[in-house]
Amino acid sequence: MTGRIGEVVGSARAVVALTRSGVVRPVRPDRLVGMAVGLARYGLSVTAGYALGAARHPGRTALVDDTGSVTFAQLDRHTDAVARALAASGVGPGTRVGVLARNGRAVVEAQVAAGKLGADVVLLNTGLPAAQLAQVAAELELHTVVADGEQRCALPAGTRVLTALDDLDGPGPLPLRPPSGHTIVLTSGTSGPPKGARRPPVHSLAPAAAILSAIPVRAGAPVMVAAPLLHTWGYAALQIAVLHGAPVVLRHRFDPAGFLRTVEEQRVDAVFAVPVMLQRVLELPAAELDAAWRTHRPRIVAVSGSALPGGLATAFMDRFGDVLHNVYGSTEVSWVSIASPADLRAAPGTAGRAPAGTRLVVLGPDDRPVRRGTEGRVFVRNDMPFAGYTREGADVPRAGGLLGTGDVGRVDRRGLLHLTGRADDMIVSGGENVHPGPVEDLLAARPEVREAAVTGVPDDEFGQRLAAYVVLAPGAR
């Protein structure tokens, strides 16, 4: 009963948030019928989002990439054809379609088409070496892989690969109501090939309420997903964008100068990126930065996927305004906390605070909550935990219905979370527990340092000590 009440409250929050963002508004009756059909067939999914878009605003631009633009109606028709071709080859419920491509329409179309058949989608990392890619393909029993031409050579011999989706089609109608498949995202451990983490189908609007309570995306306003679509953050950004009927702007490769131009040319309202991209932007010559975003500036630049150094957050906002949001989460637990521009001004580098419908707890060694300001392991409960790994026996830490992130941190008196390191990164030096995170932050804050990584190494005197590895800024010594 309590869970049901929570779902109702979460959905109510979502309706309020979606009304504020412009998603919920009057619709023509004929288009409303088409939207209802799409929702009934595909549930709350990326596939449903594009079907609803085709019914509600068929002529609106759905996607812009290096090859041009496509409307919602065009994308819906083309993914029908791709789905028929996949079905003719044996793809359906219980089968898995891999996607191995850089940001572009193929990544989106493959997911939408597989969803129209009820198949699972496996988002493959384009940075995986061929040996690990072969292990993943075998372990997850991929039926077909949609890949960039440049990625095809990395796949094992015998893999059924599609490198072009343009001219595909097949016979027969599509299923009227296919089962909801999983999206599987790869997540790496400390050794061995990556594991698959099953992202469950969305069954309510509560997850949208959590994100929109902190990041006010606008309906129909262009969204640039610079983060890789094959990672959890890029995939989440796509879900948020399609929920808002937003044109999604993609570029095959990240180029800092091109990124700035694209945001301005496409009048992008919200950007989803990873912190290192902002670092690369700030390394551009001063003249290029001075000329950037003069005629248009995004309202939102949201980053996730890795730690956001406090100095980088401040430098970016000093240059481009207080538009930066920092989202902390993982493939397994989804979101944990979100830092607003005001939070980042007050405490640069903070991971923020738990958004609506999310419980964030810092636990001590006895699995009990610690006092404010005390360091401990970060645990969370929200509306979108993962549905488990595909590899038998693998799991994340759990305590009292909460999932562990594997990170160590503390919550300050303002309720802001500060991460200090990974639980498995902690070292004991001279009898003291030491985390590398604060040392990395200090190094990264220096103007001579472009990137820094700190880890533990053996030491004859203290047992262990920290060793730092740095990449210098251009021209620095």
C-alpha positions as a Markdown table, in Angstrom:
| # | Residue | x | y | z |
|---|---|---|---|---|
| 1 | Met | 0.0 | 0.0 | 0.0 |
| 2 | Thr | 2.8 | 2.4 | 0.9 |
| 3 | Gly | 4.5 | 1.7 | -2.5 |
| 4 | Arg | 1.2 | 2.4 | -4.3 |
| 5 | Ile | 0.8 | 5.8 | -2.4 |
| 6 | Gly | 4.4 | 6.6 | -3.4 |
| 7 | Glu | 3.7 | 6.0 | -7.1 |
| 8 | Val | 0.6 | 8.2 | -6.9 |
| 9 | Val | 2.5 | 11.0 | -5.2 |
| 10 | Gly | 5.4 | 10.7 | -7.7 |
| 11 | Ser | 3.0 | 10.7 | -10.7 |
| 12 | Ala | 1.3 | 13.8 | -9.3 |
| 13 | Arg | 4.6 | 15.6 | -9.0 |
| 14 | Ala | 5.4 | 14.6 | -12.6 |
| 15 | Val | 2.1 | 16.0 | -13.9 |
| 16 | Val | 2.9 | 19.3 | -12.1 |
| 17 | Ala | 6.5 | 19.4 | -13.5 |
| 18 | Leu | 5.3 | 18.5 | -17.0 |
| 19 | Thr | 2.6 | 21.1 | -16.9 |
| 20 | Arg | 5.2 | 23.7 | -15.9 |
| 21 | Ser | 7.6 | 22.6 | -18.7 |
| 22 | Gly | 4.8 | 22.7 | -21.3 |
| 23 | Val | 4.4 | 19.0 | -22.0 |
| 24 | Val | 0.9 | 18.9 | -20.6 |
| 25 | Arg | -1.3 | 21.2 | -22.6 |
| 26 | Pro | -4.4 | 21.0 | -24.8 |
| 27 | Val | -4.1 | 18.7 | -27.9 |
| 28 | Arg | -6.4 | 18.3 | -30.9 |
| 29 | Pro | -8.8 | 15.4 | -30.5 |
| 30 | Asp | -7.6 | 13.6 | -33.6 |
| 31 | Arg | -3.9 | 13.8 | -32.5 |
| 32 | Leu | -4.9 | 12.8 | -28.9 |
| 33 | Val | -6.2 | 9.4 | -30.3 |
| 34 | Gly | -2.9 | 8.7 | -32.0 |
| 35 | Met | -1.0 | 9.6 | -28.8 |
| 36 | Ala | -3.2 | 7.2 | -26.8 |
| 37 | Val | -2.5 | 4.4 | -29.3 |
| 38 | Gly | 1.2 | 4.9 | -29.1 |
| 39 | Leu | 1.2 | 4.9 | -25.3 |
| 40 | Ala | -1.0 | 1.8 | -25.2 |
| 41 | Arg | 1.4 | -0.1 | -27.6 |
| 42 | Tyr | 4.7 | 0.9 | -26.2 |
| 43 | Gly | 4.2 | 2.1 | -22.6 |
| 44 | Leu | 6.5 | 4.8 | -21.2 |
| 45 | Ser | 9.6 | 4.3 | -23.4 |
| 46 | Val | 11.8 | 6.0 | -26.0 |
| 47 | Thr | 9.8 | 4.1 | -28.6 |
| 48 | Ala | 6.5 | 5.5 | -27.3 |
| 49 | Gly | 8.0 | 9.0 | -27.1 |
| 50 | Tyr | 8.7 | 9.0 | -30.8 |
| 51 | Ala | 5.3 | 7.4 | -31.6 |
| 52 | Leu | 3.6 | 10.1 | -29.5 |
| 53 | Gly | 5.6 | 12.8 | -31.2 |
| 54 | Ala | 4.6 | 11.5 | -34.6 |
| 55 | Ala | 0.9 | 11.7 | -33.6 |
| 56 | Arg | 1.2 | 15.1 | -31.7 |
| 57 | His | 3.6 | 17.1 | -33.9 |
| 58 | Pro | 4.4 | 15.1 | -37.0 |
| 59 | Gly | 6.2 | 17.9 | -38.8 |
| 60 | Arg | 8.4 | 19.0 | -35.9 |
| 61 | Thr | 12.1 | 18.2 | -36.2 |
| 62 | Ala | 12.8 | 15.2 | -34.1 |
| 63 | Leu | 16.6 | 14.8 | -34.6 |
| 64 | Val | 19.5 | 16.7 | -36.1 |
| 65 | Asp | 22.8 | 15.0 | -36.7 |
| 66 | Asp | 25.8 | 15.3 | -39.1 |
| 67 | Thr | 23.7 | 14.0 | -42.0 |
| 68 | Gly | 20.8 | 16.4 | -41.6 |
| 69 | Ser | 17.4 | 16.5 | -39.9 |
| 70 | Val | 14.4 | 14.2 | -39.7 |
| 71 | Thr | 10.9 | 14.9 | -38.4 |
| 72 | Phe | 8.9 | 12.9 | -35.9 |
| 73 | Ala | 6.7 | 11.5 | -38.7 |
| 74 | Gln | 9.7 | 10.5 | -40.8 |
| 75 | Leu | 11.5 | 8.8 | -37.9 |
| 76 | Asp | 8.3 | 6.9 | -37.0 |
| 77 | Arg | 7.8 | 5.6 | -40.5 |
| 78 | His | 11.5 | 4.7 | -41.0 |
| 79 | Thr | 11.7 | 2.8 | -37.7 |
| 80 | Asp | 8.6 | 0.9 | -38.7 |
| 81 | Ala | 10.5 | -0.3 | -41.8 |
| 82 | Val | 13.6 | -1.1 | -39.8 |
| 83 | Ala | 11.5 | -3.0 | -37.3 |
| 84 | Arg | 9.9 | -5.1 | -40.1 |
| 85 | Ala | 13.4 | -5.9 | -41.5 |
| 86 | Leu | 14.6 | -6.9 | -38.0 |
| 87 | Ala | 11.5 | -9.1 | -37.4 |
| 88 | Ala | 12.1 | -10.8 | -40.8 |
| 89 | Ser | 15.6 | -11.8 | -39.5 |
| 90 | Gly | 14.2 | -13.3 | -36.3 |
| 91 | Val | 14.4 | -10.3 | -33.9 |
| 92 | Gly | 11.5 | -10.3 | -31.3 |
| 93 | Pro | 10.8 | -10.7 | -27.6 |
| 94 | Gly | 13.6 | -12.5 | -25.9 |
| 95 | Thr | 16.3 | -11.5 | -28.4 |
| 96 | Arg | 18.9 | -8.8 | -28.0 |
| 97 | Val | 20.0 | -6.2 | -30.5 |
| 98 | Gly | 23.4 | -4.5 | -29.9 |
| 99 | Val | 24.1 | -0.9 | -30.8 |
| 100 | Leu | 27.7 | 0.1 | -31.4 |
| 101 | Ala | 27.9 | 3.5 | -32.9 |
| 102 | Arg | 28.8 | 7.1 | -32.1 |
| 103 | Asn | 26.1 | 9.7 | -31.6 |
| 104 | Gly | 23.8 | 9.9 | -34.6 |
| 105 | Arg | 20.4 | 8.9 | -35.8 |
| 106 | Ala | 21.3 | 5.2 | -36.1 |
| 107 | Val | 21.7 | 4.9 | -32.3 |
| 108 | Val | 18.2 | 6.3 | -31.8 |
| 109 | Glu | 16.5 | 4.5 | -34.7 |
| 110 | Ala | 17.9 | 1.1 | -33.6 |
| 111 | Gln | 16.5 | 1.6 | -30.1 |
| 112 | Val | 13.1 | 2.7 | -31.4 |
| 113 | Ala | 12.8 | -0.2 | -33.9 |
| 114 | Ala | 13.9 | -2.8 | -31.4 |
| 115 | Gly | 11.3 | -1.4 | -29.0 |
| 116 | Lys | 8.6 | -1.9 | -31.6 |
| 117 | Leu | 9.4 | -5.6 | -31.5 |
| 118 | Gly | 9.8 | -6.0 | -27.7 |
| 119 | Ala | 13.5 | -6.9 | -28.1 |
| 120 | Asp | 16.2 | -6.0 | -25.6 |
| 121 | Val | 18.6 | -3.3 | -26.6 |
| 122 | Val | 22.3 | -3.6 | -25.6 |
| 123 | Leu | 24.2 | -0.3 | -25.7 |
| 124 | Leu | 27.8 | -1.3 | -26.5 |
| 125 | Asn | 30.8 | 0.9 | -25.6 |
| 126 | Thr | 32.6 | 2.1 | -28.7 |
| 127 | Gly | 35.8 | 2.3 | -26.7 |
| 128 | Leu | 35.9 | -1.5 | -25.9 |
| 129 | Pro | 38.8 | -3.4 | -27.3 |
| 130 | Ala | 37.9 | -6.2 | -29.8 |
| 131 | Ala | 38.6 | -9.0 | -27.3 |
| 132 | Gln | 36.3 | -7.6 | -24.7 |
| 133 | Leu | 33.6 | -6.8 | -27.3 |
| 134 | Ala | 33.7 | -10.4 | -28.4 |
| 135 | Gln | 33.3 | -11.6 | -24.8 |
| 136 | Val | 30.3 | -9.3 | -24.3 |
| 137 | Ala | 28.7 | -10.3 | -27.6 |
| 138 | Ala | 29.0 | -14.0 | -26.7 |
| 139 | Glu | 27.9 | -13.6 | -23.1 |
| 140 | Leu | 24.8 | -11.5 | -24.0 |
| 141 | Glu | 24.0 | -13.7 | -27.0 |
| 142 | Leu | 23.5 | -10.7 | -29.4 |
| 143 | His | 21.2 | -11.6 | -32.3 |
| 144 | Thr | 22.1 | -8.5 | -34.4 |
| 145 | Val | 24.4 | -5.5 | -34.0 |
| 146 | Val | 23.7 | -2.1 | -35.5 |
| 147 | Ala | 27.2 | -0.5 | -36.0 |
| 148 | Asp | 29.0 | 2.4 | -37.5 |
| 149 | Gly | 31.1 | 1.3 | -40.5 |
| 150 | Glu | 34.2 | 2.2 | -38.5 |
| 151 | Gln | 33.2 | 0.0 | -35.6 |
| 152 | Arg | 32.4 | -3.1 | -37.7 |
| 153 | Cys | 36.0 | -4.4 | -37.7 |
| 154 | Ala | 36.0 | -4.6 | -33.9 |
| 155 | Leu | 33.1 | -7.2 | -33.9 |
| 156 | Pro | 33.9 | -10.9 | -33.8 |
| 157 | Ala | 33.5 | -12.9 | -37.1 |
| 158 | Gly | 30.1 | -14.4 | -37.5 |
| 159 | Thr | 28.2 | -11.5 | -35.9 |
| 160 | Arg | 25.2 | -10.3 | -37.8 |
| 161 | Val | 26.0 | -6.6 | -38.4 |
| 162 | Leu | 23.9 | -3.8 | -39.9 |
| 163 | Thr | 25.9 | -0.8 | -40.9 |
| 164 | Ala | 23.1 | 1.1 | -42.7 |
| 165 | Leu | 19.5 | 1.4 | -41.9 |
| 166 | Asp | 18.3 | 3.5 | -44.8 |
| 167 | Asp | 17.0 | 1.0 | -47.2 |
| 168 | Leu | 15.7 | -1.7 | -44.8 |
| 169 | Asp | 12.1 | -3.0 | -44.9 |
| 170 | Gly | 10.3 | -6.3 | -44.5 |
| 171 | Pro | 6.9 | -8.0 | -44.9 |
| 172 | Gly | 4.1 | -8.2 | -42.5 |
| 173 | Pro | 2.6 | -6.0 | -39.8 |
| 174 | Leu | 4.3 | -5.0 | -36.6 |
| 175 | Pro | 3.0 | -6.4 | -33.2 |
| 176 | Leu | 0.1 | -4.5 | -31.9 |
| 177 | Arg | 1.4 | -4.5 | -28.3 |
| 178 | Pro | 4.9 | -6.0 | -27.9 |
| 179 | Pro | 6.2 | -6.7 | -24.4 |
| 180 | Ser | 8.5 | -4.1 | -22.9 |
| 181 | Gly | 12.1 | -5.1 | -23.4 |
| 182 | His | 15.0 | -4.0 | -21.3 |
| 183 | Thr | 17.8 | -1.6 | -22.2 |
| 184 | Ile | 21.1 | -3.1 | -21.1 |
| 185 | Val | 24.0 | -0.7 | -20.4 |
| 186 | Leu | 27.5 | -2.0 | -19.9 |
| 187 | Thr | 29.2 | -1.2 | -16.7 |
| 188 | Ser | 32.9 | -2.0 | -15.9 |
| 189 | Gly | 34.3 | -3.5 | -12.8 |
| 190 | Thr | 37.9 | -3.5 | -11.6 |
| 191 | Ser | 38.8 | -6.5 | -13.8 |
| 192 | Gly | 37.4 | -8.6 | -16.6 |
| 193 | Pro | 34.9 | -7.8 | -19.3 |
| 194 | Pro | 32.1 | -5.3 | -18.6 |
| 195 | Lys | 28.9 | -6.5 | -17.1 |
| 196 | Gly | 25.5 | -5.7 | -18.5 |
| 197 | Ala | 23.1 | -3.8 | -16.2 |
| 198 | Arg | 19.5 | -4.1 | -17.1 |
| 199 | Arg | 17.6 | -0.8 | -17.1 |
| 200 | Pro | 13.9 | -1.6 | -16.4 |
| 201 | Pro | 11.0 | -0.4 | -18.4 |
| 202 | Val | 9.5 | 2.9 | -17.0 |
| 203 | His | 6.1 | 2.3 | -15.4 |
| 204 | Ser | 5.3 | 5.8 | -14.0 |
| 205 | Leu | 6.1 | 9.4 | -14.5 |
| 206 | Ala | 7.7 | 9.6 | -11.1 |
| 207 | Pro | 11.3 | 9.4 | -12.5 |
| 208 | Ala | 10.6 | 12.4 | -14.7 |
| 209 | Ala | 9.4 | 14.3 | -11.6 |
| 210 | Ala | 12.7 | 13.7 | -9.8 |
| 211 | Ile | 14.8 | 15.1 | -12.7 |
| 212 | Leu | 12.5 | 17.9 | -13.6 |
| 213 | Ser | 12.2 | 19.1 | -10.0 |
| 214 | Ala | 15.9 | 20.2 | -10.4 |
| 215 | Ile | 16.5 | 20.6 | -14.1 |
| 216 | Pro | 13.6 | 22.6 | -15.7 |
| 217 | Val | 13.7 | 21.4 | -19.4 |
| 218 | Arg | 11.2 | 23.1 | -21.7 |
| 219 | Ala | 8.9 | 21.3 | -24.1 |
| 220 | Gly | 9.8 | 21.5 | -27.7 |
| 221 | Ala | 13.0 | 23.4 | -27.1 |
| 222 | Pro | 16.1 | 21.9 | -28.8 |
| 223 | Val | 18.3 | 19.6 | -26.6 |
| 224 | Met | 21.9 | 18.8 | -27.5 |
| 225 | Val | 23.1 | 15.4 | -26.2 |
| 226 | Ala | 26.9 | 15.7 | -26.3 |
| 227 | Ala | 27.3 | 12.8 | -23.8 |
| 228 | Pro | 27.6 | 9.4 | -25.6 |
| 229 | Leu | 24.1 | 7.9 | -26.1 |
| 230 | Leu | 25.6 | 4.5 | -25.3 |
| 231 | His | 26.3 | 5.5 | -21.7 |
| 232 | Thr | 23.7 | 5.9 | -19.0 |
| 233 | Trp | 23.8 | 9.7 | -18.9 |
| 234 | Gly | 23.4 | 10.1 | -22.6 |
| 235 | Tyr | 20.6 | 7.5 | -22.7 |
| 236 | Ala | 18.8 | 9.4 | -19.8 |
| 237 | Ala | 19.2 | 12.6 | -21.7 |
| 238 | Leu | 17.5 | 11.1 | -24.7 |
| 239 | Gln | 14.6 | 9.9 | -22.6 |
| 240 | Ile | 14.1 | 13.4 | -21.1 |
| 241 | Ala | 14.3 | 15.1 | -24.5 |
| 242 | Val | 11.8 | 12.8 | -26.2 |
| 243 | Leu | 9.4 | 13.1 | -23.2 |
| 244 | His | 9.4 | 16.9 | -24.0 |
| 245 | Gly | 9.0 | 16.5 | -27.7 |
| 246 | Ala | 12.3 | 18.2 | -28.1 |
| 247 | Pro | 14.5 | 18.2 | -31.3 |
| 248 | Val | 17.6 | 16.2 | -30.3 |
| 249 | Val | 20.9 | 17.6 | -31.6 |
| 250 | Leu | 23.7 | 15.1 | -32.0 |
| 251 | Arg | 27.3 | 15.2 | -33.3 |
| 252 | His | 29.3 | 12.2 | -34.3 |
| 253 | Arg | 32.4 | 13.3 | -32.5 |
| 254 | Phe | 32.9 | 16.0 | -29.8 |
| 255 | Asp | 34.9 | 19.0 | -30.9 |
| 256 | Pro | 35.0 | 21.9 | -28.4 |
| 257 | Ala | 34.8 | 24.7 | -31.0 |
| 258 | Gly | 32.2 | 22.8 | -33.1 |
| 259 | Phe | 30.2 | 22.2 | -29.9 |
| 260 | Leu | 30.0 | 25.9 | -29.2 |
| 261 | Arg | 29.0 | 26.7 | -32.8 |
| 262 | Thr | 26.3 | 24.0 | -32.8 |
| 263 | Val | 24.7 | 25.2 | -29.6 |
| 264 | Glu | 24.4 | 28.7 | -31.1 |
| 265 | Glu | 23.4 | 27.7 | -34.6 |
| 266 | Gln | 20.7 | 25.2 | -33.4 |
| 267 | Arg | 19.4 | 27.5 | -30.7 |
| 268 | Val | 20.0 | 24.7 | -28.1 |
| 269 | Asp | 18.1 | 25.3 | -24.9 |
| 270 | Ala | 19.6 | 22.5 | -22.8 |
| 271 | Val | 22.9 | 20.7 | -23.1 |
| 272 | Phe | 23.7 | 17.3 | -21.6 |
| 273 | Ala | 27.5 | 16.7 | -21.5 |
| 274 | Val | 30.3 | 15.2 | -19.3 |
| 275 | Pro | 32.6 | 17.3 | -17.3 |
| 276 | Val | 35.7 | 16.7 | -19.4 |
| 277 | Met | 33.9 | 18.3 | -22.4 |
| 278 | Leu | 33.6 | 21.6 | -20.4 |
| 279 | Gln | 37.3 | 21.4 | -19.6 |
| 280 | Arg | 38.1 | 21.1 | -23.3 |
| 281 | Val | 35.9 | 24.0 | -24.1 |
| 282 | Leu | 37.6 | 26.2 | -21.5 |
| 283 | Glu | 41.0 | 25.3 | -23.1 |
| 284 | Leu | 40.1 | 27.0 | -26.3 |
| 285 | Pro | 41.9 | 30.3 | -27.1 |
| 286 | Ala | 40.4 | 33.3 | -25.3 |
| 287 | Ala | 39.3 | 35.0 | -28.5 |
| 288 | Glu | 37.1 | 31.9 | -29.4 |
| 289 | Leu | 35.6 | 31.9 | -25.9 |
| 290 | Asp | 34.9 | 35.6 | -26.1 |
| 291 | Ala | 33.0 | 35.2 | -29.4 |
| 292 | Ala | 31.0 | 32.1 | -28.2 |
| 293 | Trp | 27.3 | 32.2 | -27.4 |
| 294 | Arg | 26.9 | 35.9 | -28.1 |
| 295 | Thr | 23.6 | 35.6 | -30.0 |
| 296 | His | 22.3 | 32.6 | -28.0 |
| 297 | Arg | 23.1 | 30.9 | -24.7 |
| 298 | Pro | 21.6 | 27.7 | -23.4 |
| 299 | Arg | 19.5 | 27.9 | -20.2 |
| 300 | Ile | 20.8 | 24.6 | -19.0 |
| 301 | Val | 24.1 | 22.8 | -19.2 |
| 302 | Ala | 23.8 | 19.5 | -17.2 |
| 303 | Val | 26.8 | 17.3 | -16.6 |
| 304 | Ser | 27.2 | 13.8 | -15.2 |
| 305 | Gly | 29.2 | 10.6 | -15.7 |
| 306 | Ser | 32.3 | 11.6 | -13.7 |
| 307 | Ala | 33.3 | 14.0 | -10.9 |
| 308 | Leu | 32.9 | 17.7 | -11.6 |
| 309 | Pro | 36.0 | 19.5 | -10.1 |
| 310 | Gly | 34.9 | 22.6 | -8.1 |
| 311 | Gly | 37.4 | 24.8 | -10.0 |
| 312 | Leu | 35.9 | 23.7 | -13.4 |
| 313 | Ala | 32.4 | 24.4 | -12.2 |
| 314 | Thr | 33.3 | 28.0 | -11.1 |
| 315 | Ala | 35.4 | 28.7 | -14.2 |
| 316 | Phe | 32.6 | 27.6 | -16.6 |
| 317 | Met | 29.9 | 29.6 | -14.8 |
| 318 | Asp | 32.2 | 32.7 | -14.6 |
| 319 | Arg | 32.6 | 32.4 | -18.4 |
| 320 | Phe | 29.0 | 31.4 | -19.5 |
| 321 | Gly | 26.7 | 32.3 | -16.6 |
| 322 | Asp | 25.0 | 30.3 | -13.9 |
| 323 | Val | 23.5 | 27.6 | -16.2 |
| 324 | Leu | 25.4 | 24.6 | -14.8 |
| 325 | His | 23.8 | 21.6 | -13.1 |
| 326 | Asn | 25.7 | 18.6 | -11.8 |
| 327 | Val | 24.0 | 15.2 | -11.6 |
| 328 | Tyr | 25.5 | 12.4 | -9.5 |
| 329 | Gly | 24.4 | 8.9 | -10.1 |
| 330 | Ser | 25.4 | 5.6 | -11.7 |
| 331 | Thr | 24.1 | 2.9 | -14.2 |
| 332 | Glu | 22.9 | 0.8 | -11.3 |
| 333 | Val | 21.2 | 3.4 | -9.0 |
| 334 | Ser | 20.2 | 6.0 | -11.7 |
| 335 | Trp | 20.3 | 9.4 | -10.0 |
| 336 | Val | 21.4 | 10.2 | -6.4 |
| 337 | Ser | 21.6 | 13.9 | -6.2 |
| 338 | Ile | 21.6 | 17.1 | -8.3 |
| 339 | Ala | 23.5 | 20.3 | -7.7 |
| 340 | Ser | 21.9 | 23.5 | -9.0 |
| 341 | Pro | 24.0 | 26.5 | -10.2 |
| 342 | Ala | 23.3 | 28.1 | -6.7 |
| 343 | Asp | 24.6 | 25.0 | -5.0 |
| 344 | Leu | 27.7 | 25.0 | -7.1 |
| 345 | Arg | 28.3 | 28.6 | -6.3 |
| 346 | Ala | 27.9 | 28.0 | -2.6 |
| 347 | Ala | 30.0 | 24.8 | -2.6 |
| 348 | Pro | 31.9 | 24.2 | -5.8 |
| 349 | Gly | 32.3 | 20.5 | -6.6 |
| 350 | Thr | 29.3 | 19.4 | -4.6 |
| 351 | Ala | 27.2 | 16.5 | -5.8 |
| 352 | Gly | 24.1 | 18.4 | -4.7 |
| 353 | Arg | 21.1 | 17.2 | -2.8 |
| 354 | Ala | 18.5 | 14.5 | -3.4 |
| 355 | Pro | 15.7 | 15.5 | -5.8 |
| 356 | Ala | 12.0 | 14.9 | -5.3 |
| 357 | Gly | 11.1 | 11.3 | -4.4 |
| 358 | Thr | 14.7 | 10.3 | -3.6 |
| 359 | Arg | 16.2 | 9.1 | -0.3 |
| 360 | Leu | 19.9 | 9.7 | 0.2 |
| 361 | Val | 21.6 | 8.2 | 3.2 |
| 362 | Val | 25.3 | 8.1 | 4.3 |
| 363 | Leu | 25.9 | 4.9 | 6.3 |
| 364 | Gly | 28.7 | 3.9 | 8.7 |
| 365 | Pro | 30.4 | 0.5 | 9.0 |
| 366 | Asp | 27.4 | -0.8 | 11.0 |
| 367 | Asp | 25.0 | 0.1 | 8.1 |
| 368 | Arg | 23.4 | 2.8 | 10.2 |
| 369 | Pro | 23.1 | 6.5 | 9.2 |
| 370 | Val | 25.9 | 8.7 | 10.4 |
| 371 | Arg | 25.6 | 12.2 | 11.7 |
| 372 | Arg | 25.7 | 15.3 | 9.4 |
| 373 | Gly | 29.3 | 16.0 | 8.4 |
| 374 | Thr | 30.5 | 12.5 | 9.1 |
| 375 | Glu | 32.0 | 10.5 | 6.2 |
| 376 | Gly | 30.5 | 7.2 | 5.2 |
| 377 | Arg | 29.2 | 5.1 | 2.3 |
| 378 | Val | 26.6 | 6.6 | 0.0 |
| 379 | Phe | 23.3 | 4.7 | -0.4 |
| 380 | Val | 20.1 | 5.7 | -2.2 |
| 381 | Arg | 16.5 | 4.7 | -3.0 |
| 382 | Asn | 14.6 | 6.2 | -6.0 |
| 383 | Asp | 12.0 | 5.3 | -8.6 |
| 384 | Met | 14.5 | 3.8 | -11.2 |
| 385 | Pro | 16.9 | 1.3 | -9.7 |
| 386 | Phe | 18.4 | -1.1 | -12.1 |
| 387 | Ala | 16.9 | -4.6 | -12.5 |
| 388 | Gly | 20.2 | -6.4 | -11.8 |
| 389 | Tyr | 23.2 | -7.5 | -13.8 |
| 390 | Thr | 23.1 | -9.9 | -16.7 |
| 391 | Arg | 26.0 | -11.8 | -15.1 |
| 392 | Glu | 24.9 | -14.3 | -12.5 |
| 393 | Gly | 26.2 | -13.7 | -9.0 |
| 394 | Ala | 27.1 | -10.0 | -9.5 |
| 395 | Asp | 25.3 | -7.3 | -7.4 |
| 396 | Val | 25.8 | -4.0 | -5.7 |
| 397 | Pro | 25.9 | -3.4 | -1.9 |
| 398 | Arg | 22.4 | -3.2 | -0.4 |
| 399 | Ala | 21.2 | -2.1 | 3.1 |
| 400 | Gly | 17.6 | -1.7 | 4.3 |
| 401 | Gly | 16.1 | -1.4 | 0.8 |
| 402 | Leu | 18.8 | 1.0 | -0.3 |
| 403 | Leu | 21.4 | 0.5 | -3.1 |
| 404 | Gly | 25.0 | 1.4 | -2.5 |
| 405 | Thr | 26.8 | 3.5 | -5.0 |
| 406 | Gly | 30.3 | 2.3 | -4.0 |
| 407 | Asp | 31.3 | 5.9 | -3.2 |
| 408 | Val | 32.2 | 7.5 | 0.1 |
| 409 | Gly | 31.0 | 11.0 | 1.1 |
| 410 | Arg | 29.4 | 13.3 | 3.6 |
| 411 | Val | 26.4 | 15.6 | 3.8 |
| 412 | Asp | 27.0 | 19.1 | 5.1 |
| 413 | Arg | 24.8 | 21.2 | 7.3 |
| 414 | Arg | 23.0 | 22.6 | 4.2 |
| 415 | Gly | 22.1 | 19.1 | 3.0 |
| 416 | Leu | 24.7 | 19.1 | 0.2 |
| 417 | Leu | 26.5 | 15.9 | -0.6 |
| 418 | His | 30.3 | 16.0 | -1.0 |
| 419 | Leu | 32.0 | 12.9 | -2.4 |
| 420 | Thr | 35.5 | 12.0 | -1.1 |
| 421 | Gly | 36.3 | 8.8 | -3.0 |
| 422 | Arg | 35.4 | 5.3 | -3.8 |
| 423 | Ala | 34.9 | 2.8 | -1.0 |
| 424 | Asp | 37.4 | 0.5 | -2.6 |
| 425 | Asp | 39.9 | 3.3 | -3.2 |
| 426 | Met | 40.4 | 4.0 | 0.5 |
| 427 | Ile | 43.9 | 3.3 | 1.8 |
| 428 | Val | 45.2 | 3.0 | 5.3 |
| 429 | Ser | 48.4 | 5.0 | 5.7 |
| 430 | Gly | 50.1 | 5.0 | 9.1 |
| 431 | Gly | 46.9 | 3.8 | 10.7 |
| 432 | Glu | 44.7 | 6.5 | 9.1 |
| 433 | Asn | 42.0 | 6.0 | 6.6 |
| 434 | Val | 42.8 | 8.2 | 3.6 |
| 435 | His | 40.7 | 8.8 | 0.4 |
| 436 | Pro | 42.3 | 10.1 | -2.8 |
| 437 | Gly | 39.3 | 12.3 | -3.8 |
| 438 | Pro | 40.3 | 15.5 | -1.9 |
| 439 | Val | 43.9 | 15.2 | -3.1 |
| 440 | Glu | 42.7 | 14.9 | -6.7 |
| 441 | Asp | 40.6 | 18.1 | -6.2 |
| 442 | Leu | 43.5 | 20.1 | -4.8 |
| 443 | Leu | 45.7 | 19.0 | -7.7 |
| 444 | Ala | 43.1 | 19.7 | -10.4 |
| 445 | Ala | 42.5 | 23.2 | -9.0 |
| 446 | Arg | 46.0 | 24.2 | -9.9 |
| 447 | Pro | 46.3 | 26.1 | -13.2 |
| 448 | Glu | 49.2 | 23.9 | -14.3 |
| 449 | Val | 47.2 | 20.7 | -14.1 |
| 450 | Arg | 44.8 | 19.6 | -16.8 |
| 451 | Glu | 43.8 | 16.2 | -15.3 |
| 452 | Ala | 44.8 | 14.4 | -12.1 |
| 453 | Ala | 44.3 | 10.9 | -10.8 |
| 454 | Val | 45.4 | 9.7 | -7.3 |
| 455 | Thr | 45.6 | 6.1 | -6.1 |
| 456 | Gly | 47.2 | 4.0 | -3.3 |
| 457 | Val | 50.5 | 2.3 | -3.6 |
| 458 | Pro | 52.5 | 0.1 | -1.2 |
| 459 | Asp | 54.9 | 1.9 | 1.2 |
| 460 | Asp | 57.5 | 0.3 | 3.5 |
| 461 | Glu | 57.1 | 2.9 | 6.3 |
| 462 | Phe | 53.4 | 3.7 | 6.3 |
| 463 | Gly | 51.9 | 0.5 | 4.7 |
| 464 | Gln | 50.3 | 2.5 | 1.9 |
| 465 | Arg | 50.7 | 6.0 | 0.5 |
| 466 | Leu | 49.0 | 8.1 | -2.2 |
| 467 | Ala | 50.6 | 8.4 | -5.6 |
| 468 | Ala | 49.5 | 11.1 | -8.0 |
| 469 | Tyr | 49.4 | 11.0 | -11.8 |
| 470 | Val | 48.9 | 14.4 | -13.6 |
| 471 | Val | 48.5 | 15.6 | -17.1 |
| 472 | Leu | 49.9 | 19.1 | -17.5 |
| 473 | Ala | 48.0 | 21.9 | -19.1 |
| 474 | Pro | 49.6 | 23.0 | -22.5 |
| 475 | Gly | 52.8 | 24.8 | -21.9 |
| 476 | Ala | 52.9 | 24.2 | -18.2 |
| 477 | Arg | 55.8 | 22.7 | -16.2 |
